[in-house]
Each structure stands twice: as structure tokens, then as C-alpha cells.
Amino acid sequence: MMRKNYFLAALILPLVLVACASQRPVLYPNECLQRVGHPAADRDINECMHHAEEYVSSGDGGNALEQRAIGGGTGEPPSAPRPEESAAR
């Protein structure tokens, strides 16, 4: 039974890692893209990705994710203070 679990984990883990790999947005040739052009759209995407990387590496990204997970489990909105934060005030 234990071998089966390890086999499943070894099979599923690479699939999860590939699915969660960093990807760039797909741009569809709509009116806005035709108006601004591909170079401007690529600059905007690069800038957005850079800001996202900075946010995640600053540590705030993990905190926001943690708050979302707690809020999802308790039914509280993400902006609601956690019980230990309320008691400290």
C-alpha cells in the first residue's frame, strides 16, 4: 500500500509542477491590441509581471495568500482581521 502512495505521488508531483509553471498571458487580436500594438502590450505585461515578482518576494504575497486561505476556511472575507490580530489591538 505504501509503495502505491509513493508511486502516485511521484506521478502526480511533476504534473502539478508543470501546471503551476510561470506562463505569460495570451493576447487575442482584439481592437485594443491592434490600437496599442504588440511591443506596447509586451512592455505592459513585463511591467506587470515584474511588479508581481516584487510583491511575492517582499513577503506580502505569502501573507495575503495565508489570509485568503484562513478566510476561505472560516467564511470570513480576506480583509477581516484574524482573531489573534483583534485580541492584540
Backbone as JSON Lines, residues from 0, in Angstrom:
{"i":0,"aa":"M","n":[0.82,-1.19,0.0],"ca":[0.0,0.0,0.0],"c":[0.87,1.26,0.0]}
{"i":1,"aa":"M","n":[1.96,1.22,0.77],"ca":[2.84,2.39,0.87],"c":[3.52,2.65,-0.47]}
{"i":2,"aa":"R","n":[3.89,1.59,-1.19],"ca":[4.53,1.75,-2.5],"c":[3.57,2.42,-3.48]}
{"i":3,"aa":"K","n":[2.32,2.07,-3.38],"ca":[1.32,2.66,-4.27],"c":[1.23,4.17,-4.04]}
{"i":4,"aa":"N","n":[1.24,4.59,-2.78],"ca":[1.18,6.02,-2.45],"c":[2.39,6.76,-3.0]}
{"i":5,"aa":"Y","n":[3.58,6.18,-2.83],"ca":[4.79,6.81,-3.35],"c":[4.75,6.89,-4.88]}
{"i":6,"aa":"F","n":[4.25,5.85,-5.5],"ca":[4.15,5.83,-6.96],"c":[3.19,6.94,-7.43]}
{"i":7,"aa":"L","n":[2.05,7.06,-6.78],"ca":[1.09,8.1,-7.16],"c":[1.68,9.49,-6.94]}
{"i":8,"aa":"A","n":[2.37,9.67,-5.82],"ca":[2.99,10.97,-5.55],"c":[4.05,11.29,-6.6]}
{"i":9,"aa":"A","n":[4.86,10.3,-6.97],"ca":[5.9,10.52,-7.98],"c":[5.29,10.79,-9.35]}
{"i":10,"aa":"L","n":[4.12,10.29,-9.6],"ca":[3.45,10.51,-10.86],"c":[2.75,11.87,-10.9]}
{"i":11,"aa":"I","n":[2.11,12.25,-9.83],"ca":[1.32,13.47,-9.79],"c":[2.16,14.72,-9.58]}
{"i":12,"aa":"L","n":[3.21,14.65,-8.78],"ca":[4.01,15.83,-8.46],"c":[4.56,16.53,-9.69]}
{"i":13,"aa":"P","n":[5.18,15.83,-10.64],"ca":[5.66,16.55,-11.84],"c":[4.54,17.2,-12.64]}
{"i":14,"aa":"L","n":[3.38,16.58,-12.68],"ca":[2.26,17.17,-13.4],"c":[1.8,18.46,-12.74]}
{"i":15,"aa":"V","n":[1.77,18.48,-11.42],"ca":[1.38,19.69,-10.69],"c":[2.41,20.79,-10.92]}
{"i":16,"aa":"L","n":[3.68,20.45,-10.87],"ca":[4.72,21.45,-11.05],"c":[4.67,22.06,-12.45]}
{"i":17,"aa":"V","n":[4.42,21.25,-13.45],"ca":[4.33,21.76,-14.81],"c":[3.09,22.64,-14.97]}
{"i":18,"aa":"A","n":[2.0,22.23,-14.37],"ca":[0.76,23.0,-14.48],"c":[0.88,24.36,-13.79]}
{"i":19,"aa":"C","n":[1.69,24.45,-12.75],"ca":[1.84,25.7,-12.0],"c":[3.03,26.54,-12.47]}
{"i":20,"aa":"A","n":[3.66,26.14,-13.54],"ca":[4.81,26.88,-14.04],"c":[4.39,28.27,-14.5]}
{"i":21,"aa":"S","n":[5.32,29.19,-14.43],"ca":[5.05,30.57,-14.81],"c":[4.73,30.64,-16.3]}
{"i":22,"aa":"Q","n":[3.68,31.32,-16.62],"ca":[3.27,31.47,-18.02],"c":[2.95,32.93,-18.29]}
{"i":23,"aa":"R","n":[3.08,33.3,-19.53],"ca":[2.72,34.65,-19.95],"c":[1.27,34.64,-20.44]}
{"i":24,"aa":"P","n":[0.6,35.77,-20.3],"ca":[-0.79,35.86,-20.79],"c":[-0.87,35.68,-22.3]}
{"i":25,"aa":"V","n":[-1.98,35.17,-22.74],"ca":[-2.25,35.03,-24.17],"c":[-3.02,36.26,-24.62]}
{"i":26,"aa":"L","n":[-2.51,36.93,-25.63],"ca":[-3.17,38.13,-26.13],"c":[-3.95,37.8,-27.39]}
{"i":27,"aa":"Y","n":[-5.2,38.18,-27.39],"ca":[-6.04,37.95,-28.56],"c":[-6.05,39.21,-29.42]}
{"i":28,"aa":"P","n":[-6.1,39.04,-30.72],"ca":[-6.03,40.21,-31.62],"c":[-7.33,41.01,-31.63]}
{"i":29,"aa":"N","n":[-7.59,41.67,-30.53],"ca":[-8.8,42.48,-30.46],"c":[-8.47,43.94,-30.81]}
{"i":30,"aa":"E","n":[-9.45,44.79,-30.7],"ca":[-9.31,46.2,-31.09],"c":[-8.23,46.92,-30.25]}
{"i":31,"aa":"C","n":[-8.2,46.64,-28.96],"ca":[-7.23,47.3,-28.08],"c":[-5.8,46.9,-28.46]}
{"i":32,"aa":"L","n":[-5.56,45.63,-28.68],"ca":[-4.21,45.17,-29.05],"c":[-3.8,45.76,-30.4]}
{"i":33,"aa":"Q","n":[-4.72,45.85,-31.32],"ca":[-4.4,46.44,-32.63],"c":[-4.09,47.93,-32.49]}
{"i":34,"aa":"R","n":[-4.76,48.59,-31.55],"ca":[-4.54,50.02,-31.37],"c":[-3.18,50.31,-30.74]}
{"i":35,"aa":"V","n":[-2.81,49.55,-29.67],"ca":[-1.55,49.83,-28.96],"c":[-0.36,49.11,-29.57]}
{"i":36,"aa":"G","n":[-0.6,47.98,-30.21],"ca":[0.48,47.21,-30.83],"c":[1.11,46.21,-29.88]}
{"i":37,"aa":"H","n":[1.77,45.21,-30.45],"ca":[2.39,44.14,-29.66],"c":[3.53,44.64,-28.78]}
{"i":38,"aa":"P","n":[4.4,45.53,-29.26],"ca":[5.5,45.98,-28.39],"c":[5.01,46.65,-27.11]}
{"i":39,"aa":"A","n":[3.99,47.49,-27.21],"ca":[3.45,48.16,-26.02],"c":[2.78,47.15,-25.09]}
{"i":40,"aa":"A","n":[2.06,46.2,-25.67],"ca":[1.4,45.18,-24.86],"c":[2.44,44.33,-24.13]}
{"i":41,"aa":"D","n":[3.52,43.98,-24.81],"ca":[4.59,43.2,-24.18],"c":[5.26,43.98,-23.05]}
{"i":42,"aa":"R","n":[5.46,45.28,-23.24],"ca":[6.02,46.11,-22.17],"c":[5.1,46.12,-20.96]}
{"i":43,"aa":"D","n":[3.79,46.25,-21.19],"ca":[2.83,46.26,-20.09],"c":[2.84,44.92,-19.35]}
{"i":44,"aa":"I","n":[2.91,43.84,-20.08],"ca":[2.94,42.51,-19.46],"c":[4.21,42.35,-18.63]}
{"i":45,"aa":"N","n":[5.35,42.76,-19.2],"ca":[6.62,42.64,-18.48],"c":[6.6,43.47,-17.2]}
{"i":46,"aa":"E","n":[6.04,44.67,-17.27],"ca":[5.96,45.53,-16.09],"c":[5.06,44.91,-15.03]}
{"i":47,"aa":"C","n":[3.94,44.37,-15.45],"ca":[3.01,43.74,-14.51],"c":[3.65,42.53,-13.84]}
{"i":48,"aa":"M","n":[4.34,41.7,-14.63],"ca":[4.99,40.52,-14.08],"c":[6.1,40.92,-13.11]}
{"i":49,"aa":"H","n":[6.81,42.01,-13.43],"ca":[7.87,42.49,-12.55],"c":[7.28,42.94,-11.21]}
{"i":50,"aa":"H","n":[6.17,43.67,-11.24],"ca":[5.52,44.1,-10.0],"c":[5.03,42.89,-9.2]}
{"i":51,"aa":"A","n":[4.51,41.9,-9.88],"ca":[4.04,40.69,-9.19],"c":[5.2,39.97,-8.52]}
{"i":52,"aa":"E","n":[6.32,39.85,-9.22],"ca":[7.51,39.19,-8.64],"c":[7.99,39.95,-7.41]}
{"i":53,"aa":"E","n":[8.02,41.28,-7.48],"ca":[8.44,42.09,-6.33],"c":[7.5,41.88,-5.15]}
{"i":54,"aa":"Y","n":[6.22,41.84,-5.43],"ca":[5.23,41.67,-4.37],"c":[5.4,40.33,-3.68]}
{"i":55,"aa":"V","n":[5.57,39.28,-4.46],"ca":[5.71,37.95,-3.9],"c":[7.01,37.84,-3.11]}
{"i":56,"aa":"S","n":[8.11,38.39,-3.65],"ca":[9.4,38.27,-2.97],"c":[9.48,39.15,-1.73]}
{"i":57,"aa":"S","n":[8.61,40.16,-1.61],"ca":[8.62,41.03,-0.43],"c":[8.06,40.34,0.8]}
{"i":58,"aa":"G","n":[7.38,39.24,0.62],"ca":[6.78,38.53,1.74],"c":[5.31,38.86,1.92]}
{"i":59,"aa":"D","n":[4.85,39.95,1.35],"ca":[3.44,40.31,1.47],"c":[2.55,39.34,0.71]}
{"i":60,"aa":"G","n":[3.08,38.77,-0.36],"ca":[2.3,37.83,-1.17],"c":[1.92,36.59,-0.38]}
{"i":61,"aa":"G","n":[2.87,36.06,0.39],"ca":[2.59,34.89,1.22],"c":[1.58,35.2,2.3]}
{"i":62,"aa":"N","n":[1.69,36.39,2.87],"ca":[0.75,36.8,3.91],"c":[-0.65,36.93,3.35]}
{"i":63,"aa":"A","n":[-0.77,37.51,2.16],"ca":[-2.09,37.65,1.53],"c":[-2.67,36.28,1.22]}
{"i":64,"aa":"L","n":[-1.83,35.36,0.75],"ca":[-2.29,34.01,0.45],"c":[-2.75,33.31,1.71]}
{"i":65,"aa":"E","n":[-2.0,33.49,2.79],"ca":[-2.37,32.9,4.07],"c":[-3.72,33.44,4.55]}
{"i":66,"aa":"Q","n":[-3.92,34.74,4.42],"ca":[-5.19,35.33,4.85],"c":[-6.35,34.83,4.0]}
{"i":67,"aa":"R","n":[-6.11,34.65,2.71],"ca":[-7.17,34.1,1.84],"c":[-7.53,32.69,2.26]}
{"i":68,"aa":"A","n":[-6.51,31.89,2.57],"ca":[-6.77,30.5,2.97],"c":[-7.55,30.46,4.28]}
{"i":69,"aa":"I","n":[-7.17,31.3,5.22],"ca":[-7.87,31.34,6.5],"c":[-9.3,31.83,6.3]}
{"i":70,"aa":"G","n":[-9.46,32.88,5.5],"ca":[-10.79,33.42,5.24],"c":[-11.67,32.42,4.53]}
{"i":71,"aa":"G","n":[-11.09,31.67,3.59],"ca":[-11.87,30.67,2.87],"c":[-12.33,29.54,3.77]}
{"i":72,"aa":"G","n":[-11.48,29.19,4.75],"ca":[-11.83,28.11,5.66],"c":[-12.82,28.52,6.71]}
{"i":73,"aa":"T","n":[-12.82,29.8,7.08],"ca":[-13.71,30.27,8.14],"c":[-14.92,31.01,7.62]}
{"i":74,"aa":"G","n":[-14.91,31.35,6.33],"ca":[-16.01,32.09,5.76],"c":[-15.89,33.58,5.93]}
{"i":75,"aa":"E","n":[-14.76,34.04,6.5],"ca":[-14.55,35.48,6.68],"c":[-14.02,36.08,5.39]}
{"i":76,"aa":"P","n":[-14.33,37.34,5.13],"ca":[-13.73,37.98,3.96],"c":[-12.25,38.19,4.2]}
{"i":77,"aa":"P","n":[-11.44,38.26,3.13],"ca":[-9.99,38.39,3.28],"c":[-9.56,39.62,4.04]}
{"i":78,"aa":"S","n":[-10.35,40.68,4.05],"ca":[-9.95,41.91,4.72],"c":[-10.26,41.88,6.21]}
{"i":79,"aa":"A","n":[-11.0,40.89,6.67],"ca":[-11.34,40.83,8.09],"c":[-10.1,40.45,8.89]}
{"i":80,"aa":"P","n":[-9.91,41.1,10.06],"ca":[-8.73,40.77,10.87],"c":[-8.86,39.37,11.45]}
{"i":81,"aa":"R","n":[-7.71,38.72,11.6],"ca":[-7.71,37.39,12.21],"c":[-7.94,37.53,13.7]}
{"i":82,"aa":"P","n":[-8.44,36.49,14.37],"ca":[-8.76,36.6,15.81],"c":[-7.56,37.05,16.64]}
{"i":83,"aa":"E","n":[-6.34,36.54,16.35],"ca":[-5.2,36.93,17.15],"c":[-4.81,38.39,16.91]}
{"i":84,"aa":"E","n":[-5.12,38.94,15.72],"ca":[-4.85,40.33,15.44],"c":[-5.85,41.21,16.2]}
{"i":85,"aa":"S","n":[-7.09,40.78,16.3],"ca":[-8.11,41.55,17.01],"c":[-7.8,41.62,18.5]}
{"i":86,"aa":"A","n":[-7.32,40.53,19.07],"ca":[-7.02,40.49,20.5],"c":[-5.84,41.37,20.85]}
{"i":87,"aa":"A","n":[-4.9,41.56,19.89],"ca":[-3.71,42.35,20.16],"c":[-4.01,43.85,20.14]}
{"i":88,"aa":"R","n":[-5.12,44.25,19.6],"ca":[-5.46,45.7,19.49],"c":[-6.0,46.24,20.75]}
